[in-house]
Amino acid sequence: MTLTINLKPALESRLRGEAARSGVEPDVYVVQTLEQRLGEGPPGQPRLPAAESELLLKINSGPPGLDWGRYHALLARNRDETITPAEHKELVAMIHTVEKTNAERIVHLIELSRLRGVSLDSVMKSLNISPPPVE
């Protein structure tokens, strides 16, 4: 469907600026904004704003390509002091990947808390995320 809309110059300027900040063309920005405002699903069905959905996807994604079974096996071997030097090197690399992903996750959680206008603790509680125990 083609729709022509006449905008006042000031509004057009704001639209172009917001589109540029979002990294998309103005027409794409308009469509995304309308989809967020009007929703794509059935009427009355709640929908998260796109920015929140994107952050939640990032928060819930784990380290790419990490073999969790292998990771836990290496942790157990390290705890039991039966790990080989090659396995230890592999474990250290895996730990680095997990820690990097967790740091990125915290950044996304902080961003979500700012977006929602609530504390980080509140966001973590709402998502049932608790800090790891201190050992």
Secondary structure, 3 states (H helix, E strand, C coil): CCCCCCCCHHHHHHHHHHHHHHCCCHHHHHHHHHHHHHCCCCCCCCCCCHHHHHHHHHHHCCCCCCCHHHHHHHHHHHHCCCCCHHHHHHHHHHHHHHHHHHHHHHHHHHHHHHHHCCCHHHHHHHCCCCCCCCC
